């Protein structure tokens, strides 16, 4: 008769050189000593044969001195407890040293941190570009219940070439989000960001090629992303906004029609309407489920017309965001983008989102209030960019609550600081919660401490 598979799997624990059996047997010895010590201490008359014999051994060792029998039992019991503790610690360390050898000495920190991160809020971030990956880097230190929904309209650089030559979705923005969510972010970034500079692969990053290879191997781009998540232990999930090959179309106020993300980015003028082709493309069921189950939905930061709006044009995605129980926050860029949002204020950004996504989409906007040096401002002015001005009254006229914060990382490049932005997002989550739900969050570690990155 053949044994069930689960019993055969259990038998593998008896394989030699696992470094487990010896400590298991040591733990059994410790339990025996604890039980024996308790039998010596007790004065009951219902002791079993083995307990009586053990008590007799202790009595003999104590020189038949009845006064010493009690203390000898206590010492035996404590020794057994110490042996059990050491045995289990060694057994767990033996297993952990194989599974995650680099964290062997910090196993308690690893377990505690991962448990705490799983208790964090469920946050869905929607967008693309470097702004989205920066936000994910900050949020992953507070929760592992993250879902990134990434635009797939890119048609330039390595992503564009792979899209045209292999017929896959552009992997660039998705690659950046995968790197941002990795526990060992520095290792994965060094690996995935390596860019070939010679030969037929010149200009391609290793991460883009890796995603392209996985998409070909599994016949599905999303399945390829899921395989990366299993290998690199991501603190969240990543979904493309759609699996369809979409193209961005922009109608400018002067009547021009521009096709393609790269061309839209580089064409000066004010965009009147943006749409995508095909218009009947659909989002992934996993992305819709994440939105429905979310505690908070975040749009941006990122390019307004080429990173934020394209996601809202995917059929069904906008409606799911609007009907979700979670509040939706729009994180506005710190600087305008030449040829895309020239001279736009925070309210102008909101108007565009409302025009393309409806009035019931955004509940709050998070704007930046920064002290940027004149030298940095002048350098951006040469490139055609300026600081986005915020006006609470104008935003609230649109039915959107207005919040401000300081997120500038400093230096020559004006970008959001991941940790500052994440802390403000979590603060807004608390502020936007109904009063009866805030009480449960007051003692949460998310509001008063930061889990150390492991």
C-alpha positions in Angstrom: 0.0 0.0 0.0 1.4 3.3 -1.1 1.7 6.0 1.6 0.0 9.4 0.9 2.2 12.1 -0.5 2.0 14.2 2.7 3.4 11.4 4.8 6.2 10.8 2.3 7.1 14.5 2.6 7.2 14.3 6.4 9.6 11.4 6.1 12.1 13.7 4.5 12.8 15.3 7.8 14.7 12.1 8.7 17.1 12.5 5.8 20.8 12.7 7.0 22.7 16.0 7.4 19.7 18.3 7.7 20.9 19.7 11.0 17.4 19.3 12.5 17.1 15.8 14.0 19.9 16.2 16.6 18.3 19.4 18.0 14.8 17.8 18.0 16.1 14.8 20.1 17.9 17.3 22.4 14.5 19.1 22.9 12.9 15.8 23.8 15.6 15.2 26.4 15.0 18.6 27.8 11.2 17.9 28.0 12.0 14.7 29.8 14.1 16.5 32.3 11.3 19.1 32.9 8.8 16.4 33.4 11.1 14.5 35.7 11.9 17.6 37.7 8.2 18.3 38.2 7.6 14.7 39.3 10.4 15.1 41.9 8.9 18.4 43.2 5.3 17.1 43.3 4.1 15.1 46.3 1.3 13.3 44.4 0.8 9.5 44.7 -0.4 9.0 41.1 3.0 9.2 39.5 3.8 6.7 36.7 6.5 4.1 36.8 9.1 6.2 34.9 8.4 9.2 37.0 8.8 7.2 40.2 12.1 5.7 38.9 13.3 9.2 38.0 12.4 10.5 41.4 14.3 7.6 43.0 17.4 8.5 40.9 17.3 12.1 42.1 16.8 10.8 45.7 20.0 8.7 45.3 22.0 11.5 43.8 20.9 13.8 46.7 22.4 11.3 49.1 19.0 10.3 50.4 18.7 13.7 52.0 15.0 14.5 51.8 15.8 18.2 52.3 17.8 18.3 49.1 15.3 16.4 46.9 13.1 19.5 46.3 15.9 21.8 45.2 17.3 19.0 43.1 14.0 18.7 41.3 13.8 22.5 40.7 17.4 22.5 39.3 16.5 19.5 37.0 13.4 21.3 35.8 15.3 24.5 35.0 18.0 22.6 33.3 15.4 20.9 31.1 13.9 24.2 30.2 17.3 25.6 29.2 18.0 22.6 27.1 14.6 22.9 25.3 15.2 26.6 24.6 18.7 26.0 23.2 17.5 23.0 21.1 14.7 24.9 19.5 16.8 28.0 18.9 19.5 25.8 17.2 16.9 24.0 15.2 15.3 27.2 13.9 18.7 28.8 13.2 19.7 25.7 11.2 16.6 26.1 9.0 16.9 29.8 8.7 20.6 29.7 7.8 19.7 27.8 4.6 16.6 29.8 3.7 17.9 33.3 4.3 21.6 33.0 5.3 22.2 36.8 5.2 19.7 37.4 8.0 20.6 34.5 10.2 21.7 36.7 13.1 18.7 38.9 12.8 16.0 36.3 12.5 13.7 37.9 15.2 14.0 41.3 13.5 13.1 39.7 10.1 10.1 37.8 11.5 8.8 40.8 13.5 9.3 43.2 10.6 7.5 41.1 8.0 4.6 40.4 10.4 4.2 44.1 11.1 4.4 45.0 7.4 1.6 42.5 6.7 -0.6 44.4 9.2 -0.2 47.6 7.2 -2.9 49.4 5.2 -3.8 48.2 1.7 -2.7 51.0 -0.6 -3.1 51.1 -4.4 -0.8 53.5 -6.3 -1.6 54.3 -9.9 0.7 56.1 -12.4 4.0 55.6 -14.0 7.5 57.0 -14.4 10.0 57.7 -11.6 7.5 59.4 -9.4 5.5 56.1 -8.9 8.6 54.1 -8.0 9.8 56.8 -5.6 6.4 56.6 -3.7 6.6 52.8 -3.6 10.1 52.9 -2.1 8.8 55.0 0.8 5.6 53.1 1.4 7.2 49.6 1.4 8.9 50.5 4.7 5.4 50.8 6.4 3.3 48.2 4.6 3.7 45.2 2.3 0.0 45.4 1.2 0.9 47.5 -1.8 -0.4 47.3 -5.4 1.0 49.3 -8.2 -1.1 49.8 -11.4 1.3 51.1 -14.1 0.6 52.8 -17.4 1.8 51.0 -20.5 1.7 53.7 -23.2 5.5 54.2 -23.4 6.9 54.0 -27.0 10.4 55.3 -26.6 13.9 54.0 -25.7 14.4 50.4 -24.8 10.8 49.8 -23.9 9.6 51.2 -27.2 12.1 49.0 -29.2 11.0 45.8 -27.3 7.4 46.7 -27.8 7.8 47.1 -31.6 10.2 44.2 -32.1 8.6 41.6 -29.8 5.0 42.8 -29.5 5.2 42.9 -25.7 4.1 45.6 -23.3 6.7 48.3 -22.6 8.5 47.0 -19.5 10.4 50.1 -18.4 8.0 51.6 -15.8 7.0 48.2 -14.6 10.7 47.3 -14.1 11.2 50.4 -11.9 8.2 49.5 -9.7 9.5 45.9 -9.3 12.9 47.2 -8.2 11.2 49.7 -5.8 9.2 46.9 -4.1 12.1 44.5 -3.7 13.4 43.8 -0.1 17.0 43.9 -1.4 16.4 46.9 -3.5 20.1 47.8 -4.0 20.9 44.3 -5.3 17.9 44.2 -7.7 18.5 47.7 -8.9 22.1 47.0 -9.7 21.0 43.9 -11.6 17.9 45.2 -13.4 19.3 48.7 -14.2 22.4 47.4 -16.0 22.3 48.8 -19.5 24.2 47.4 -22.5 26.2 49.9 -24.4 27.5 47.9 -27.4 26.3 45.4 -29.9 22.7 44.6 -30.9 21.6 45.0 -27.2 22.9 48.6 -26.9 20.5 50.7 -25.0 18.6 47.9 -23.5 18.5 47.3 -19.7 18.9 43.8 -18.3 15.6 44.2 -16.4 13.7 45.0 -19.6 15.2 42.0 -21.4 14.4 39.8 -18.3 10.8 40.8 -18.3 10.6 40.3 -22.1 12.1 36.8 -21.7 9.6 35.8 -18.9 6.7 37.1 -21.0 7.8 34.9 -23.9 8.4 31.9 -21.6 5.0 32.0 -19.9 3.1 33.4 -22.9 1.7 36.2 -20.7 3.2 39.5 -19.5 1.5 39.5 -16.1 2.6 35.9 -15.4 6.2 37.0 -16.1 5.8 39.8 -13.5 4.4 37.3 -11.0 7.4 35.1 -11.4 9.7 38.0 -10.6 7.6 38.6 -7.4 8.2 35.0 -6.3 12.0 35.1 -6.9 12.7 38.6 -5.4 10.2 38.6 -2.4 8.5 41.8 -3.4 6.6 43.8 -0.8 3.6 44.2 -3.0 2.1 43.4 -6.4 2.5 45.1 -9.8 -0.1 45.2 -12.6 0.0 46.9 -16.0 -3.1 49.0 -16.4 -4.1 46.8 -19.3 -2.6 44.0 -21.3 -3.6 45.7 -24.6 -1.1 47.5 -26.8 -2.3 51.0 -26.3 -1.4 54.2 -28.2 -1.8 57.7 -26.8 -3.5 60.4 -28.9 -3.5 64.0 -28.0 -5.6 66.8 -29.4 -4.1 70.2 -28.9 -6.1 73.5 -28.4 -4.6 74.8 -31.7 -6.1 71.9 -33.6 -3.0 69.7 -33.9 -3.3 65.9 -33.5 -0.3 64.1 -32.1 0.1 60.4 -31.8 2.4 58.5 -29.4 3.7 59.2 -25.9 7.2 60.4 -27.0 5.8 62.8 -29.5 3.3 64.1 -27.1 6.0 64.7 -24.5 8.1 66.7 -26.9 5.4 68.7 -28.6 4.9 72.2 -27.2 1.4 73.6 -26.7 -1.6 73.0 -24.5 -3.3 69.6 -24.7 -7.1 69.8 -24.9 -8.1 66.1 -24.9 -6.1 62.9 -24.5 -7.4 59.5 -25.5 -6.1 56.0 -26.0 -6.5 53.4 -28.7 -8.0 50.9 -28.6 -10.7 52.5 -26.4 -12.2 49.2 -25.3 -9.1 47.9 -23.6 -9.8 46.3 -20.2 -7.9 46.3 -16.9 -6.8 43.1 -15.2 -9.1 41.5 -12.7 -6.4 41.5 -10.0 -6.0 45.2 -10.3 -9.8 45.8 -10.0 -9.9 43.5 -6.9 -7.0 45.4 -5.3 -8.9 48.7 -5.8 -12.1 47.3 -4.3 -10.3 46.0 -1.3 -8.0 49.1 -0.8 -7.8 51.4 2.2 -6.4 54.2 0.1 -5.9 54.9 -3.6 -3.1 57.2 -4.8 -2.7 58.8 -8.2 0.8 60.0 -9.0 3.2 61.6 -8.7 4.0 61.5 -12.3 3.5 63.1 -15.7 -0.1 64.3 -15.9 -0.9 63.4 -19.5 1.4 60.5 -20.1 1.5 58.7 -16.7 -1.7 59.5 -14.8 -4.5 60.1 -17.4 -3.8 57.0 -19.6 -4.7 54.8 -16.6 -8.0 56.6 -16.1 -8.9 56.0 -19.8 -8.8 52.2 -19.5 -12.4 51.0 -19.6 -13.6 50.0 -16.2 -10.6 51.3 -14.2 -11.9 54.8 -13.6 -15.3 53.5 -12.6 -13.8 51.1 -10.1 -11.8 53.9 -8.5 -14.8 56.2 -8.3 -17.0 53.5 -6.7 -14.4 52.2 -4.3 -14.9 52.7 -0.5 -11.3 54.0 -0.2 -10.5 57.7 -0.6 -8.5 58.7 -3.6 -5.5 61.1 -3.3 -3.8 62.9 -6.2 -0.2 63.7 -5.5 0.7 66.7 -7.7 4.2 67.2 -9.2 6.5 69.7 -7.6 7.5 71.2 -11.0 5.7 71.7 -14.3 6.8 69.7 -17.3 7.9 71.4 -20.5 5.5 70.8 -23.4 3.0 69.0 -21.2 1.9 71.1 -18.2 3.4 74.6 -19.0 2.3 77.2 -16.4 -0.1 74.7 -14.8 -1.2 75.3 -11.2 -2.4 72.5 -8.8 -6.0 73.4 -9.7 -5.1 73.1 -13.4 -3.8 69.6 -12.9 -7.1 68.7 -11.0 -9.2 70.2 -13.8 -7.5 67.9 -16.3 -8.1 64.9 -14.1 -11.8 65.9 -13.7 -12.2 66.5 -17.4 -10.9 63.0 -18.2 -12.0 61.1 -15.1 -15.1 62.8 -13.7 -15.8 64.9 -10.6 -16.3 61.9 -8.3 -12.8 60.5 -8.8 -10.4 62.5 -6.5 -11.2 63.2 -2.8 -8.0 65.1 -1.9 -4.9 66.6 -3.5 -1.4 66.6 -1.9 0.6 69.6 -3.2 4.2 70.6 -2.4 5.2 73.7 -0.6 9.0 73.9 -1.1 11.9 76.2 -0.4 13.8 75.8 -3.6 16.9 77.8 -4.2 17.0 80.5 -6.9 19.8 78.7 -8.6 17.8 75.5 -9.0 14.7 77.5 -10.1 16.7 79.3 -12.8 18.2 76.1 -14.1 14.7 74.7 -14.5 13.4 77.9 -16.1 16.1 77.4 -18.8 14.5 74.0 -19.5 11.0 75.5 -19.5 9.8 74.3 -16.1 8.7 76.1 -13.0 7.3 75.4 -9.5 3.7 74.3 -9.5 1.7 76.9 -7.6 -0.9 75.7 -5.1 -4.1 77.4 -4.1 -6.3 75.7 -1.5 -9.4 77.8 -2.4 -9.2 77.0 -6.1 -8.8 73.2 -5.3 -11.7 73.2 -2.9 -14.0 74.9 -5.4 -13.5 71.8 -7.5 -14.8 69.7 -4.6 -11.3 68.4 -3.6 -9.8 68.7 -0.1 -6.4 70.4 -0.2 -3.3 69.4 1.7 0.3 70.6 1.5 3.7 69.2 2.6 7.4 69.6 2.0 9.0 66.7 0.0 12.0 68.2 -1.8 15.0 65.9 -1.5 17.4 68.8 -2.0 20.1 69.0 -4.7 20.0 70.0 -8.3 17.1 67.6 -9.3 13.7 68.5 -7.7 12.0 65.2 -6.8 9.8 63.8 -4.0 11.7 62.3 -1.0 10.2 58.8 -0.7 10.1 58.6 3.1 8.6 62.1 3.5 6.0 61.5 0.9 5.1 58.1 2.4 4.7 59.5 5.9 2.4 62.3 4.6 0.3 59.8 2.6 -0.2 57.7 5.8 -1.1 60.8 7.7 -3.7 61.7 5.1 -5.0 58.1 5.3 -5.7 58.8 8.9 -7.2 62.2 8.3 -9.5 61.0 5.5 -10.8 58.0 7.5 -14.3 58.3 9.1 -14.1 59.3 12.8 -15.3 55.9 13.9 -12.4 54.2 12.1 -9.7 56.5 13.4 -9.8 55.0 16.9 -8.5 51.7 15.6 -5.5 53.4 14.0 -4.3 55.5 16.9 -2.1 52.8 18.4 -1.0 51.5 15.0 2.8 51.4 14.5 2.2 53.0 11.1 1.5 56.3 12.7 4.4 56.6 15.1 7.3 54.4 14.1 9.1 53.1 11.0 9.9 49.4 10.6 13.6 49.2 9.8 14.3 48.0 6.3 15.7 44.5 6.3 
